[in-house]
Amino acid sequence: MSSNCLICGQSATTKLFDKGGRDFIRCSGCGLIRVDPMPTPDENQHYYDETYREWYSTFHKATDIRRLIAEHRMDEVESFARPGHWLDVGCAAGQFVALARERGIEAEGIDIAPAAIEQAQAQGIPAHLGSVEGFTPPRSYDTITAFDVLEHTIQPADFLDRVREWLVDDGTLALTLPDVSSVYPQWIMGKHWFYYLPNDHLHYFDPSTVSALLEQRGFRVEKVSKAYKLLTGNYIVDQLNIFNPWLGRIATALATVIPAASLAKPRLYFIGEMMVHARRK
């Protein structure tokens, strides 16, 4: 049974489709899309414990890709972000944290995946194992980044309240997350959009809904823009085979007729994500 919308409080919704045993519903008031029923925290943790082993085995091998993604994100964030102490929430193996520290930023990370944190710590990257809910930060932060995180949370409002507590006044927050108003779900792929993952992505925002939520939780939104990623064709095929086998089969078939050099070349792709720059009010 659906609950009231976390942004506008309305209970009226429209069912869009079902997928993976869950309904995808849109709030009739503000347009926020979410899955229904929402998993419990225990179900959510069990899902990540089981699926991240397979996902991380692929992600772990893509060191060069992770570095490229981190560099591009840093280029997008650094001119906006407040200098000082940074925290990267959902840091994985710490590629972004390592890059920030190379540029003279006092950065650290946090992630729920033990294998990722072990790898980060083995490289001397300051990274904490744990959830946002259970983390006690050693200091306040000037900037917090959370790339591809908010859509995974059962309670996005609680997540934003928590990280806001950790920011100094006028501290900066940078997010990336799927944009449900992008061309892929709206015009090309519909319910088969690779980000429609009923056990993985629980809330689906567009620029207006994510801005409204941030403003409600004490942030001032300064910019919402398209987010790009530096990826190779090989990496895209691997990820689709894990997260969307239907699309993975199509991508694998297409890859057989594309030159290997082309599949291995990193390129900037728009895959339906947005980047949000905000400040603590």
Beta strands, then each sheet from edge to edge (+ up, - down):
strand 1: 13-19
strand 2: 22-27
strand 3: 33-36
strand 4: 85-89
strand 5: 106-111
strand 6: 127-129
strand 7: 141-147
strand 8: 167-178
strand 9: 203-204
strand 10: 219-231
strand 11: 267-280
sheet 1: 1+ 2- 3+ 9-
sheet 2: 6+ 5+ 4+ 7+ 8+ 11- 10+
end
